[in-house]
Amino acid sequence: MNDTGFTRHTRWDTATSVLRYLRTHDTGGTRSDIMNHLALSSSTMTDTCAKLRDLNLIFEQSVHSQRRGRPSLMVRPHPRGPVVALIDVSHTHWRLAFAHIDGIPHIHRVESIPPSRTIFLRSLTDVLTNAHNELGSRLVCVVVSMRSTITENTHTQPVFLGWDHLDFTDLVTQLAPLPVMIENNATLSALAEYHHRRGAAHGYRGVLLIDITSSIGGAFISHGSVVSGATGSGGEYGHLPMGDPTIQCRCGAYGCWSTVTDGYALARSLGDPPPVDPEEYVHTISDECLLDPEGVYATVRDITAHGPLQTRTLTSARTNLGQGLATIAQGLGRGLAGLTNALAPDVIVMSGHALTVRRLASRAFTQAFDNALMDVRRTRAPAIASAVFGSEGYLRGGAILALDTVITPAYLDARSHH
Ligand SMILES: [Zn+2]
């Protein structure tokens, strides 16, 4: 039979699906789990596993089943198989992790962010070049997660680092032909929550993810595709003008939603100076609330039910904290309702300090959310879920993106000819 490129590639479709199963399930799976999940016959599964073993992509380990009968075969990533490198950049640190084809990130090193962006970019380039030299062709892709807007995969404005511009073009060029993808952290988090079997958004059709760290990060997945606009920089929901129009956001615009929901907003409402690290500030406040949860919950409940006047009998510290949290929770609830009206998600996944605020001031949040929903959305209101992976989602999502991009039928076909 004439072997066209098309038939060669379709021959690897089942093998690609088996590998995809491994990166979206935690502990790999037994042959029978995978067979059932993908509706494969026993002979197809045996044949596919043999091909993947030959390519050093998997190995199989005999495990004793709970059920009676024969021991089952566990399918695991081959220790000498492909690897993806993942970099996650926060305000204060960057970390490097590697993942095998099971997509589970293993943190390799954590470094402080240097003061200059030239040094920062050089450090990333050096560390990735070294990894490439050590791993050779086993390193198949790099994903860099940034808490900022990414345009055309190379340009970003990480205002949280005090840098108005960061250009990854040189890094991408130096590592070529190794594919390097620069991606927004919330987008990666959404990919992890959506694709992973255990993720909070798994099985939903419209997924809105909101992750508050230094400011609001967001992503929307519609029927499996990330909605990211013409240049890939869409999804900046934190900069919709749903905030106070007199407050200028660090993005340059006035009235952004972020300015009434982030750590700076909480500090402003509590009369504190602007925090150096807003993420850390929210953690501190959250810990303070945990020291006296009943006091704070009672205050927030009171304010929500009766307005601030009724709380004058409480200590002023508690009143301030409760009032501050209630205000932030209301801003968060209203904004999420606005996005629900516009985007029609069937699940909203919350991550970072969005979760903290909602937990500490749940009634204020819920009231504001419900009040701002259109009737048509209220009758089929989206589920609200907590992110399963948290900040690990940036790495998990990066691994899924990298492996989905690289481990294709064409890749397996090319590997089989080496
Ligand atoms: Zn803004």
Residues whose N, C-alpha, C, O or C-beta is under 5 A from the ligand:
A	BS01	ZN	G238 H239 C249 C251 A253 C256
